[in-house]
Amino acid sequence: MMIDRIEISMINEAVHNFRRGEFGVENIEIDENRGFIEISYTSQERGIKKVILPLHNVEKCEYFEKVPLKDEEDKIL
């Protein structure tokens, strides 16, 4: 699953929005086994920035998965 964008509402009423390609966001992952959402940014001079949001602090989470277009599916096969 490749998440394209995500909106996260926290229990403290903060809302976070992330979108691949915006502000250097490279990857968005939800790891239910480990209990967090991880946002990875492109590498910079100082290293790779990551944001980790614990799932137990999340009140609501909406996200969009990137779905390949029909033409892209045909190229893969």
HTML snippet that shows the backbone in 3Dmol.js (N, CA, C, O; Angstrom):
<script src="https://3Dmol.org/build/3Dmol-min.js"></script>
<div id="view" style="width:600px;height:400px;position:relative"></div>
<script>
const pdb = `
ATOM      1  N   MET A   1       0.846  -1.180   0.000  1.00  0.00           N
ATOM      2  CA  MET A   1       0.000   0.000   0.000  1.00  0.00           C
ATOM      3  C   MET A   1       0.885   1.235   0.000  1.00  0.00           C
ATOM      4  O   MET A   1       1.797   1.353   0.818  1.00  0.00           O
ATOM      5  N   MET A   2       0.615   2.156  -0.919  1.00  0.00           N
ATOM      6  CA  MET A   2       1.357   3.407  -0.967  1.00  0.00           C
ATOM      7  C   MET A   2       0.392   4.547  -0.648  1.00  0.00           C
ATOM      8  O   MET A   2      -0.524   4.836  -1.419  1.00  0.00           O
ATOM      9  N   ILE A   3       0.609   5.187   0.494  1.00  0.00           N
ATOM     10  CA  ILE A   3      -0.258   6.284   0.922  1.00  0.00           C
ATOM     11  C   ILE A   3       0.217   7.561   0.260  1.00  0.00           C
ATOM     12  O   ILE A   3       1.389   7.923   0.363  1.00  0.00           O
ATOM     13  N   ASP A   4      -0.700   8.249  -0.425  1.00  0.00           N
ATOM     14  CA  ASP A   4      -0.375   9.487  -1.127  1.00  0.00           C
ATOM     15  C   ASP A   4      -0.508  10.705  -0.220  1.00  0.00           C
ATOM     16  O   ASP A   4       0.340  11.598  -0.238  1.00  0.00           O
ATOM     17  N   ARG A   5      -1.575  10.734   0.573  1.00  0.00           N
ATOM     18  CA  ARG A   5      -1.757  11.833   1.536  1.00  0.00           C
ATOM     19  C   ARG A   5      -2.547  11.336   2.728  1.00  0.00           C
ATOM     20  O   ARG A   5      -3.299  10.365   2.643  1.00  0.00           O
ATOM     21  N   ILE A   6      -2.354  12.033   3.855  1.00  0.00           N
ATOM     22  CA  ILE A   6      -2.977  11.597   5.099  1.00  0.00           C
ATOM     23  C   ILE A   6      -3.336  12.806   5.946  1.00  0.00           C
ATOM     24  O   ILE A   6      -2.594  13.787   5.989  1.00  0.00           O
ATOM     25  N   GLU A   7      -4.471  12.731   6.616  1.00  0.00           N
ATOM     26  CA  GLU A   7      -4.881  13.753   7.585  1.00  0.00           C
ATOM     27  C   GLU A   7      -5.083  13.042   8.915  1.00  0.00           C
ATOM     28  O   GLU A   7      -5.846  12.080   9.005  1.00  0.00           O
ATOM     29  N   ILE A   8      -4.395  13.521   9.945  1.00  0.00           N
ATOM     30  CA  ILE A   8      -4.416  12.873  11.250  1.00  0.00           C
ATOM     31  C   ILE A   8      -4.940  13.853  12.291  1.00  0.00           C
ATOM     32  O   ILE A   8      -4.384  14.937  12.465  1.00  0.00           O
ATOM     33  N   SER A   9      -6.014  13.471  12.986  1.00  0.00           N
ATOM     34  CA  SER A   9      -6.551  14.264  14.097  1.00  0.00           C
ATOM     35  C   SER A   9      -6.108  13.599  15.386  1.00  0.00           C
ATOM     36  O   SER A   9      -6.392  12.425  15.622  1.00  0.00           O
ATOM     37  N   MET A  10      -5.410  14.357  16.216  1.00  0.00           N
ATOM     38  CA  MET A  10      -4.874  13.831  17.464  1.00  0.00           C
ATOM     39  C   MET A  10      -5.878  14.051  18.602  1.00  0.00           C
ATOM     40  O   MET A  10      -6.795  14.862  18.475  1.00  0.00           O
ATOM     41  N   ILE A  11      -5.702  13.327  19.711  1.00  0.00           N
ATOM     42  CA  ILE A  11      -6.617  13.478  20.842  1.00  0.00           C
ATOM     43  C   ILE A  11      -6.473  14.839  21.513  1.00  0.00           C
ATOM     44  O   ILE A  11      -7.382  15.268  22.223  1.00  0.00           O
ATOM     45  N   ASN A  12      -5.350  15.527  21.303  1.00  0.00           N
ATOM     46  CA  ASN A  12      -5.171  16.876  21.858  1.00  0.00           C
ATOM     47  C   ASN A  12      -5.707  17.947  20.906  1.00  0.00           C
ATOM     48  O   ASN A  12      -5.418  19.131  21.073  1.00  0.00           O
ATOM     49  N   GLU A  13      -6.494  17.525  19.899  1.00  0.00           N
ATOM     50  CA  GLU A  13      -7.169  18.376  18.923  1.00  0.00           C
ATOM     51  C   GLU A  13      -6.240  18.961  17.860  1.00  0.00           C
ATOM     52  O   GLU A  13      -6.689  19.776  17.053  1.00  0.00           O
ATOM     53  N   ALA A  14      -4.975  18.579  17.829  1.00  0.00           N
ATOM     54  CA  ALA A  14      -4.068  19.001  16.755  1.00  0.00           C
ATOM     55  C   ALA A  14      -4.395  18.190  15.500  1.00  0.00           C
ATOM     56  O   ALA A  14      -4.762  17.018  15.587  1.00  0.00           O
ATOM     57  N   VAL A  15      -4.259  18.817  14.349  1.00  0.00           N
ATOM     58  CA  VAL A  15      -4.496  18.147  13.071  1.00  0.00           C
ATOM     59  C   VAL A  15      -3.234  18.259  12.231  1.00  0.00           C
ATOM     60  O   VAL A  15      -2.678  19.346  12.069  1.00  0.00           O
ATOM     61  N   HIS A  16      -2.783  17.125  11.696  1.00  0.00           N
ATOM     62  CA  HIS A  16      -1.581  17.080  10.865  1.00  0.00           C
ATOM     63  C   HIS A  16      -1.955  16.589   9.477  1.00  0.00           C
ATOM     64  O   HIS A  16      -2.692  15.613   9.331  1.00  0.00           O
ATOM     65  N   ASN A  17      -1.438  17.279   8.447  1.00  0.00           N
ATOM     66  CA  ASN A  17      -1.656  16.883   7.068  1.00  0.00           C
ATOM     67  C   ASN A  17      -0.308  16.646   6.410  1.00  0.00           C
ATOM     68  O   ASN A  17       0.599  17.471   6.518  1.00  0.00           O
ATOM     69  N   PHE A  18      -0.182  15.523   5.733  1.00  0.00           N
ATOM     70  CA  PHE A  18       1.041  15.201   5.009  1.00  0.00           C
ATOM     71  C   PHE A  18       0.663  14.709   3.622  1.00  0.00           C
ATOM     72  O   PHE A  18      -0.341  14.017   3.456  1.00  0.00           O
ATOM     73  N   ARG A  19       1.468  15.066   2.623  1.00  0.00           N
ATOM     74  CA  ARG A  19       1.251  14.614   1.249  1.00  0.00           C
ATOM     75  C   ARG A  19       2.595  14.316   0.615  1.00  0.00           C
ATOM     76  O   ARG A  19       3.526  15.116   0.704  1.00  0.00           O
ATOM     77  N   ARG A  20       2.692  13.149  -0.031  1.00  0.00           N
ATOM     78  CA  ARG A  20       3.942  12.784  -0.705  1.00  0.00           C
ATOM     79  C   ARG A  20       4.320  13.857  -1.709  1.00  0.00           C
ATOM     80  O   ARG A  20       3.487  14.315  -2.492  1.00  0.00           O
ATOM     81  N   GLY A  21       5.590  14.255  -1.679  1.00  0.00           N
ATOM     82  CA  GLY A  21       6.081  15.256  -2.604  1.00  0.00           C
ATOM     83  C   GLY A  21       5.976  16.682  -2.099  1.00  0.00           C
ATOM     84  O   GLY A  21       6.647  17.566  -2.632  1.00  0.00           O
ATOM     85  N   GLU A  22       5.152  16.937  -1.086  1.00  0.00           N
ATOM     86  CA  GLU A  22       5.003  18.274  -0.531  1.00  0.00           C
ATOM     87  C   GLU A  22       5.944  18.456   0.643  1.00  0.00           C
ATOM     88  O   GLU A  22       6.007  17.606   1.531  1.00  0.00           O
ATOM     89  N   PHE A  23       6.666  19.543   0.652  1.00  0.00           N
ATOM     90  CA  PHE A  23       7.586  19.886   1.750  1.00  0.00           C
ATOM     91  C   PHE A  23       8.609  18.786   2.020  1.00  0.00           C
ATOM     92  O   PHE A  23       9.068  18.624   3.150  1.00  0.00           O
ATOM     93  N   GLY A  24       8.961  18.041   0.994  1.00  0.00           N
ATOM     94  CA  GLY A  24       9.984  17.006   1.119  1.00  0.00           C
ATOM     95  C   GLY A  24       9.495  15.668   1.640  1.00  0.00           C
ATOM     96  O   GLY A  24      10.309  14.780   1.892  1.00  0.00           O
ATOM     97  N   VAL A  25       8.179  15.494   1.811  1.00  0.00           N
ATOM     98  CA  VAL A  25       7.659  14.201   2.287  1.00  0.00           C
ATOM     99  C   VAL A  25       7.920  13.151   1.214  1.00  0.00           C
ATOM    100  O   VAL A  25       7.504  13.295   0.065  1.00  0.00           O
ATOM    101  N   GLU A  26       8.617  12.094   1.616  1.00  0.00           N
ATOM    102  CA  GLU A  26       8.990  11.036   0.675  1.00  0.00           C
ATOM    103  C   GLU A  26       8.132   9.784   0.844  1.00  0.00           C
ATOM    104  O   GLU A  26       7.786   9.132  -0.141  1.00  0.00           O
ATOM    105  N   ASN A  27       7.789   9.445   2.088  1.00  0.00           N
ATOM    106  CA  ASN A  27       7.066   8.205   2.336  1.00  0.00           C
ATOM    107  C   ASN A  27       6.169   8.346   3.564  1.00  0.00           C
ATOM    108  O   ASN A  27       6.526   9.013   4.535  1.00  0.00           O
ATOM    109  N   ILE A  28       4.992   7.704   3.507  1.00  0.00           N
ATOM    110  CA  ILE A  28       4.048   7.702   4.619  1.00  0.00           C
ATOM    111  C   ILE A  28       3.685   6.248   4.894  1.00  0.00           C
ATOM    112  O   ILE A  28       3.216   5.542   4.001  1.00  0.00           O
ATOM    113  N   GLU A  29       3.902   5.801   6.126  1.00  0.00           N
ATOM    114  CA  GLU A  29       3.609   4.413   6.491  1.00  0.00           C
ATOM    115  C   GLU A  29       2.815   4.353   7.790  1.00  0.00           C
ATOM    116  O   GLU A  29       3.051   5.130   8.715  1.00  0.00           O
ATOM    117  N   ILE A  30       1.867   3.412   7.843  1.00  0.00           N
ATOM    118  CA  ILE A  30       1.148   3.125   9.073  1.00  0.00           C
ATOM    119  C   ILE A  30       1.573   1.732   9.512  1.00  0.00           C
ATOM    120  O   ILE A  30       1.354   0.757   8.795  1.00  0.00           O
ATOM    121  N   ASP A  31       2.180   1.639  10.684  1.00  0.00           N
ATOM    122  CA  ASP A  31       2.643   0.362  11.217  1.00  0.00           C
ATOM    123  C   ASP A  31       1.787   0.013  12.433  1.00  0.00           C
ATOM    124  O   ASP A  31       2.086   0.422  13.555  1.00  0.00           O
ATOM    125  N   GLU A  32       0.724  -0.743  12.195  1.00  0.00           N
ATOM    126  CA  GLU A  32      -0.199  -1.087  13.279  1.00  0.00           C
ATOM    127  C   GLU A  32       0.446  -2.036  14.285  1.00  0.00           C
ATOM    128  O   GLU A  32       0.116  -1.986  15.470  1.00  0.00           O
ATOM    129  N   ASN A  33       1.349  -2.894  13.842  1.00  0.00           N
ATOM    130  CA  ASN A  33       2.011  -3.832  14.757  1.00  0.00           C
ATOM    131  C   ASN A  33       2.875  -3.100  15.772  1.00  0.00           C
ATOM    132  O   ASN A  33       2.878  -3.451  16.952  1.00  0.00           O
ATOM    133  N   ARG A  34       3.608  -2.085  15.324  1.00  0.00           N
ATOM    134  CA  ARG A  34       4.474  -1.330  16.221  1.00  0.00           C
ATOM    135  C   ARG A  34       3.753  -0.144  16.850  1.00  0.00           C
ATOM    136  O   ARG A  34       4.247   0.439  17.815  1.00  0.00           O
ATOM    137  N   GLY A  35       2.580   0.223  16.310  1.00  0.00           N
ATOM    138  CA  GLY A  35       1.736   1.236  16.934  1.00  0.00           C
ATOM    139  C   GLY A  35       2.076   2.677  16.614  1.00  0.00           C
ATOM    140  O   GLY A  35       1.967   3.540  17.484  1.00  0.00           O
ATOM    141  N   PHE A  36       2.491   2.962  15.367  1.00  0.00           N
ATOM    142  CA  PHE A  36       2.747   4.357  15.015  1.00  0.00           C
ATOM    143  C   PHE A  36       2.592   4.617  13.529  1.00  0.00           C
ATOM    144  O   PHE A  36       2.559   3.698  12.711  1.00  0.00           O
ATOM    145  N   ILE A  37       2.498   5.904  13.204  1.00  0.00           N
ATOM    146  CA  ILE A  37       2.507   6.394  11.825  1.00  0.00           C
ATOM    147  C   ILE A  37       3.856   7.051  11.627  1.00  0.00           C
ATOM    148  O   ILE A  37       4.268   7.880  12.438  1.00  0.00           O
ATOM    149  N   GLU A  38       4.552   6.688  10.553  1.00  0.00           N
ATOM    150  CA  GLU A  38       5.886   7.232  10.291  1.00  0.00           C
ATOM    151  C   GLU A  38       5.884   8.018   8.980  1.00  0.00           C
ATOM    152  O   GLU A  38       5.479   7.507   7.936  1.00  0.00           O
ATOM    153  N   ILE A  39       6.344   9.269   9.054  1.00  0.00           N
ATOM    154  CA  ILE A  39       6.481  10.138   7.890  1.00  0.00           C
ATOM    155  C   ILE A  39       7.979  10.334   7.655  1.00  0.00           C
ATOM    156  O   ILE A  39       8.685  10.807   8.546  1.00  0.00           O
ATOM    157  N   SER A  40       8.470   9.978   6.471  1.00  0.00           N
ATOM    158  CA  SER A  40       9.887  10.133   6.134  1.00  0.00           C
ATOM    159  C   SER A  40      10.046  11.235   5.098  1.00  0.00           C
ATOM    160  O   SER A  40       9.268  11.333   4.149  1.00  0.00           O
ATOM    161  N   TYR A  41      11.053  12.049   5.294  1.00  0.00           N
ATOM    162  CA  TYR A  41      11.357  13.143   4.370  1.00  0.00           C
ATOM    163  C   TYR A  41      12.596  12.788   3.548  1.00  0.00           C
ATOM    164  O   TYR A  41      13.355  11.890   3.912  1.00  0.00           O
ATOM    165  N   THR A  42      12.793  13.498   2.445  1.00  0.00           N
ATOM    166  CA  THR A  42      13.985  13.275   1.627  1.00  0.00           C
ATOM    167  C   THR A  42      15.221  13.664   2.424  1.00  0.00           C
ATOM    168  O   THR A  42      15.159  14.521   3.306  1.00  0.00           O
ATOM    169  N   SER A  43      16.344  13.029   2.105  1.00  0.00           N
ATOM    170  CA  SER A  43      17.576  13.307   2.848  1.00  0.00           C
ATOM    171  C   SER A  43      18.083  14.705   2.537  1.00  0.00           C
ATOM    172  O   SER A  43      17.941  15.206   1.422  1.00  0.00           O
ATOM    173  N   GLN A  44      18.678  15.321   3.549  1.00  0.00           N
ATOM    174  CA  GLN A  44      19.246  16.654   3.433  1.00  0.00           C
ATOM    175  C   GLN A  44      20.667  16.616   3.969  1.00  0.00           C
ATOM    176  O   GLN A  44      21.178  15.546   4.301  1.00  0.00           O
ATOM    177  N   GLU A  45      21.297  17.757   4.056  1.00  0.00           N
ATOM    178  CA  GLU A  45      22.674  17.837   4.542  1.00  0.00           C
ATOM    179  C   GLU A  45      22.830  17.229   5.929  1.00  0.00           C
ATOM    180  O   GLU A  45      23.824  16.561   6.214  1.00  0.00           O
ATOM    181  N   ARG A  46      21.851  17.462   6.781  1.00  0.00           N
ATOM    182  CA  ARG A  46      21.936  17.018   8.182  1.00  0.00           C
ATOM    183  C   ARG A  46      21.477  15.581   8.394  1.00  0.00           C
ATOM    184  O   ARG A  46      21.644  15.044   9.489  1.00  0.00           O
ATOM    185  N   GLY A  47      20.905  14.950   7.379  1.00  0.00           N
ATOM    186  CA  GLY A  47      20.425  13.572   7.516  1.00  0.00           C
ATOM    187  C   GLY A  47      18.996  13.447   7.032  1.00  0.00           C
ATOM    188  O   GLY A  47      18.509  14.279   6.267  1.00  0.00           O
ATOM    189  N   ILE A  48      18.330  12.394   7.489  1.00  0.00           N
ATOM    190  CA  ILE A  48      16.952  12.119   7.088  1.00  0.00           C
ATOM    191  C   ILE A  48      16.019  12.448   8.249  1.00  0.00           C
ATOM    192  O   ILE A  48      16.191  11.948   9.361  1.00  0.00           O
ATOM    193  N   LYS A  49      15.032  13.292   7.974  1.00  0.00           N
ATOM    194  CA  LYS A  49      14.057  13.674   8.991  1.00  0.00           C
ATOM    195  C   LYS A  49      12.899  12.677   8.957  1.00  0.00           C
ATOM    196  O   LYS A  49      12.410  12.315   7.887  1.00  0.00           O
ATOM    197  N   LYS A  50      12.466  12.237  10.145  1.00  0.00           N
ATOM    198  CA  LYS A  50      11.309  11.360  10.270  1.00  0.00           C
ATOM    199  C   LYS A  50      10.399  11.892  11.370  1.00  0.00           C
ATOM    200  O   LYS A  50      10.864  12.401  12.390  1.00  0.00           O
ATOM    201  N   VAL A  51       9.097  11.766  11.142  1.00  0.00           N
ATOM    202  CA  VAL A  51       8.099  12.131  12.140  1.00  0.00           C
ATOM    203  C   VAL A  51       7.377  10.846  12.521  1.00  0.00           C
ATOM    204  O   VAL A  51       6.909  10.111  11.653  1.00  0.00           O
ATOM    205  N   ILE A  52       7.288  10.578  13.819  1.00  0.00           N
ATOM    206  CA  ILE A  52       6.603   9.386  14.302  1.00  0.00           C
ATOM    207  C   ILE A  52       5.459   9.827  15.208  1.00  0.00           C
ATOM    208  O   ILE A  52       5.664  10.531  16.197  1.00  0.00           O
ATOM    209  N   LEU A  53       4.256   9.401  14.852  1.00  0.00           N
ATOM    210  CA  LEU A  53       3.061   9.733  15.627  1.00  0.00           C
ATOM    211  C   LEU A  53       2.492   8.440  16.222  1.00  0.00           C
ATOM    212  O   LEU A  53       2.092   7.547  15.476  1.00  0.00           O
ATOM    213  N   PRO A  54       2.452   8.330  17.545  1.00  0.00           N
ATOM    214  CA  PRO A  54       1.916   7.121  18.176  1.00  0.00           C
ATOM    215  C   PRO A  54       0.416   6.963  17.895  1.00  0.00           C
ATOM    216  O   PRO A  54      -0.349   7.919  18.026  1.00  0.00           O
ATOM    217  N   LEU A  55       0.009   5.761  17.513  1.00  0.00           N
ATOM    218  CA  LEU A  55      -1.403   5.515  17.206  1.00  0.00           C
ATOM    219  C   LEU A  55      -2.313   5.719  18.407  1.00  0.00           C
ATOM    220  O   LEU A  55      -3.480   6.067  18.233  1.00  0.00           O
ATOM    221  N   HIS A  56      -1.814   5.512  19.619  1.00  0.00           N
ATOM    222  CA  HIS A  56      -2.682   5.676  20.792  1.00  0.00           C
ATOM    223  C   HIS A  56      -3.034   7.153  21.029  1.00  0.00           C
ATOM    224  O   HIS A  56      -3.929   7.446  21.821  1.00  0.00           O
ATOM    225  N   ASN A  57      -2.342   8.090  20.355  1.00  0.00           N
ATOM    226  CA  ASN A  57      -2.670   9.517  20.457  1.00  0.00           C
ATOM    227  C   ASN A  57      -3.541   9.997  19.301  1.00  0.00           C
ATOM    228  O   ASN A  57      -3.930  11.164  19.257  1.00  0.00           O
ATOM    229  N   VAL A  58      -3.846   9.105  18.371  1.00  0.00           N
ATOM    230  CA  VAL A  58      -4.620   9.470  17.184  1.00  0.00           C
ATOM    231  C   VAL A  58      -6.101   9.238  17.454  1.00  0.00           C
ATOM    232  O   VAL A  58      -6.514   8.159  17.877  1.00  0.00           O
ATOM    233  N   GLU A  59      -6.891  10.285  17.199  1.00  0.00           N
ATOM    234  CA  GLU A  59      -8.337  10.169  17.351  1.00  0.00           C
ATOM    235  C   GLU A  59      -8.970   9.709  16.044  1.00  0.00           C
ATOM    236  O   GLU A  59      -9.868   8.868  16.045  1.00  0.00           O
ATOM    237  N   LYS A  60      -8.496  10.265  14.924  1.00  0.00           N
ATOM    238  CA  LYS A  60      -9.056   9.938  13.620  1.00  0.00           C
ATOM    239  C   LYS A  60      -7.956  10.056  12.574  1.00  0.00           C
ATOM    240  O   LYS A  60      -7.086  10.921  12.672  1.00  0.00           O
ATOM    241  N   CYS A  61      -8.000   9.186  11.580  1.00  0.00           N
ATOM    242  CA  CYS A  61      -6.990   9.194  10.528  1.00  0.00           C
ATOM    243  C   CYS A  61      -7.671   8.910   9.193  1.00  0.00           C
ATOM    244  O   CYS A  61      -8.342   7.890   9.037  1.00  0.00           O
ATOM    245  N   GLU A  62      -7.497   9.810   8.240  1.00  0.00           N
ATOM    246  CA  GLU A  62      -8.017   9.603   6.888  1.00  0.00           C
ATOM    247  C   GLU A  62      -6.845   9.648   5.932  1.00  0.00           C
ATOM    248  O   GLU A  62      -5.982  10.520   6.035  1.00  0.00           O
ATOM    249  N   TYR A  63      -6.813   8.701   4.994  1.00  0.00           N
ATOM    250  CA  TYR A  63      -5.710   8.708   4.032  1.00  0.00           C
ATOM    251  C   TYR A  63      -6.185   8.232   2.672  1.00  0.00           C
ATOM    252  O   TYR A  63      -7.215   7.571   2.540  1.00  0.00           O
ATOM    253  N   PHE A  64      -5.394   8.591   1.659  1.00  0.00           N
ATOM    254  CA  PHE A  64      -5.654   8.205   0.285  1.00  0.00           C
ATOM    255  C   PHE A  64      -4.512   7.325  -0.187  1.00  0.00           C
ATOM    256  O   PHE A  64      -3.343   7.695  -0.089  1.00  0.00           O
ATOM    257  N   GLU A  65      -4.868   6.149  -0.701  1.00  0.00           N
ATOM    258  CA  GLU A  65      -3.865   5.267  -1.269  1.00  0.00           C
ATOM    259  C   GLU A  65      -3.664   5.626  -2.737  1.00  0.00           C
ATOM    260  O   GLU A  65      -4.610   5.998  -3.431  1.00  0.00           O
ATOM    261  N   LYS A  66      -2.442   5.513  -3.193  1.00  0.00           N
ATOM    262  CA  LYS A  66      -2.171   5.756  -4.599  1.00  0.00           C
ATOM    263  C   LYS A  66      -2.539   4.493  -5.360  1.00  0.00           C
ATOM    264  O   LYS A  66      -1.987   3.422  -5.109  1.00  0.00           O
ATOM    265  N   VAL A  67      -3.472   4.624  -6.287  1.00  0.00           N
ATOM    266  CA  VAL A  67      -3.941   3.497  -7.084  1.00  0.00           C
ATOM    267  C   VAL A  67      -3.386   3.667  -8.496  1.00  0.00           C
ATOM    268  O   VAL A  67      -3.552   4.726  -9.102  1.00  0.00           O
ATOM    269  N   PRO A  68      -2.726   2.632  -9.025  1.00  0.00           N
ATOM    270  CA  PRO A  68      -2.180   2.759 -10.380  1.00  0.00           C
ATOM    271  C   PRO A  68      -3.300   2.907 -11.406  1.00  0.00           C
ATOM    272  O   PRO A  68      -4.359   2.290 -11.286  1.00  0.00           O
ATOM    273  N   LEU A  69      -3.049   3.729 -12.407  1.00  0.00           N
ATOM    274  CA  LEU A  69      -4.004   3.888 -13.495  1.00  0.00           C
ATOM    275  C   LEU A  69      -4.027   2.626 -14.333  1.00  0.00           C
ATOM    276  O   LEU A  69      -3.090   1.829 -14.272  1.00  0.00           O
ATOM    277  N   LYS A  70      -5.071   2.427 -15.110  1.00  0.00           N
ATOM    278  CA  LYS A  70      -5.218   1.224 -15.939  1.00  0.00           C
ATOM    279  C   LYS A  70      -4.016   1.037 -16.854  1.00  0.00           C
ATOM    280  O   LYS A  70      -3.533  -0.084 -17.012  1.00  0.00           O
ATOM    281  N   ASP A  71      -3.522   2.126 -17.464  1.00  0.00           N
ATOM    282  CA  ASP A  71      -2.365   2.037 -18.363  1.00  0.00           C
ATOM    283  C   ASP A  71      -1.119   1.577 -17.613  1.00  0.00           C
ATOM    284  O   ASP A  71      -0.332   0.797 -18.148  1.00  0.00           O
ATOM    285  N   GLU A  72      -0.929   2.048 -16.381  1.00  0.00           N
ATOM    286  CA  GLU A  72       0.214   1.659 -15.580  1.00  0.00           C
ATOM    287  C   GLU A  72       0.149   0.180 -15.193  1.00  0.00           C
ATOM    288  O   GLU A  72       1.179  -0.490 -15.119  1.00  0.00           O
ATOM    289  N   GLU A  73      -1.075  -0.333 -14.944  1.00  0.00           N
ATOM    290  CA  GLU A  73      -1.235  -1.742 -14.607  1.00  0.00           C
ATOM    291  C   GLU A  73      -0.822  -2.615 -15.771  1.00  0.00           C
ATOM    292  O   GLU A  73      -0.170  -3.642 -15.580  1.00  0.00           O
ATOM    293  N   ASP A  74      -1.203  -2.209 -17.002  1.00  0.00           N
ATOM    294  CA  ASP A  74      -0.864  -2.982 -18.195  1.00  0.00           C
ATOM    295  C   ASP A  74       0.646  -3.032 -18.407  1.00  0.00           C
ATOM    296  O   ASP A  74       1.169  -4.054 -18.851  1.00  0.00           O
ATOM    297  N   LYS A  75       1.360  -1.942 -18.095  1.00  0.00           N
ATOM    298  CA  LYS A  75       2.804  -1.900 -18.259  1.00  0.00           C
ATOM    299  C   LYS A  75       3.498  -2.830 -17.268  1.00  0.00           C
ATOM    300  O   LYS A  75       4.534  -3.415 -17.582  1.00  0.00           O
ATOM    301  N   ILE A  76       2.919  -2.966 -16.061  1.00  0.00           N
ATOM    302  CA  ILE A  76       3.509  -3.822 -15.032  1.00  0.00           C
ATOM    303  C   ILE A  76       3.383  -5.288 -15.444  1.00  0.00           C
ATOM    304  O   ILE A  76       4.309  -6.076 -15.250  1.00  0.00           O
ATOM    305  N   LEU A  77       2.237  -5.645 -16.012  1.00  0.00           N
ATOM    306  CA  LEU A  77       2.003  -7.037 -16.407  1.00  0.00           C
ATOM    307  C   LEU A  77       2.777  -7.317 -17.648  1.00  0.00           C
ATOM    308  O   LEU A  77       2.732  -8.433 -18.165  1.00  0.00           O
TER     309      LEU A  77
END
`;
const viewer = $3Dmol.createViewer("view");
viewer.addModel(pdb, "pdb");
viewer.setStyle({}, {cartoon: {color: "spectrum"}});
viewer.zoomTo();
viewer.render();
</script>
